[in-house]
């Protein structure tokens, strides 16, 4: 077990929305869908940087967990935003961990396959207070909420890699 308390910010990045969560140790403390504002990549990079710095200041984040992109399924704009997340974390001397969705599924579902809905269901089972958010997504009120559920899943899966009891 690590001696330093971890404040983890898992991020599921997108060019329009970021799925985010905050863990203090193994406790899920905050979760959200954040809008990435701007029409150009540069504006979006500034928006992402503001979002990350807000979390760092508010929650004293010392570890960022980023969803690892599939190399053939990511746009150049998304790759640029991920690089901005890495640079922002590095400048703040924040540890960076990248996990693939497959790695997350192996931890949460005990396999690498499974739908996004199965991930959401497992997250809700672990964190029942997210049930209302899951219902909103099931009713089609906000299909982008899946990014938030995946961010929570990434945070949960990161405990194993970070050697944190969870």
C-alpha angles and dihedrals in degrees: 000000000000118000096214116074109244125225103191128195111194113194129195100193129212134161092246104027139021119210106214140178135176124217124189099200103315095332116107102228106169139005132182151151109241123199116231103219126207140064099234127058090245092055090047091050090054090048092051091047091051091050093050094045090049090056092044092052096042099043104021091239114202100170130044119196113199127193105246110235125233102243095227098042102053127091121228089247091056091047089053091051091050090051089052090053090051093048093047091050093045093050089053091048089243118156115245126211123179120202128181122226087245091057090049092050091050089058098039101035100023089239140066095239130069137103128276087249091059089053090050091049092050091049091050090049090054094041107030092180087074091066094101091053090050091051090051089054094045090053089053094245092132118004091181090069087089086078090060092049090050090050089054088048091050090052092049092047091048091067090077093051092043092047094239121146110243 
